Amino acid sequence: QVQLVESGGGLVQAGGSLRLSCEASGRIFSFNMGWYRQAPGKQRDLVAHITRGGSTNYADSVKGRFTISRDNAKNAVYLQMNSLKVEDTAVYYCNAQGVFDGRSYWGKGTLVTVSS
C-alpha cells in the first residue's frame, strides 16, 4: 500500500507559478504517476502523467505551461505550473498506478486557486 501526500497548493494571481509536490510513503519506481484535478461541480480529469520510464503526456489545456517530473530516489513527483489561469483553479490530486498489478492510489488533494 502506498500513501500519497500532496503539498504546494495555494492562492496565486493569474500569470503566476506554483510547484506541487507529491510524496509517497513507499518506493515509486514501479508506479506510473499522475496529477489530476477536479474543479467544483466537474469531474476529475487528468492533468499530467509520467510513466515509470519517464515518458510524459499532458492535457491539451496545460501543454507548454505545466511540467511533471519525478524523483524516484525521493519517492516524489512534482508538477511545475507556470502561466496559471483562472480556469486552472481546482483541487489537484496525485495518483500512483502500479505497473505490475494495476492498483491505483490517490492522495487527498491540494487546493490551487488562481485569482484574476
Order of alpha helices (4+ residues) and beta strands (2+ residues): beta-beta-beta-beta-beta-beta-beta-beta-beta-beta-beta
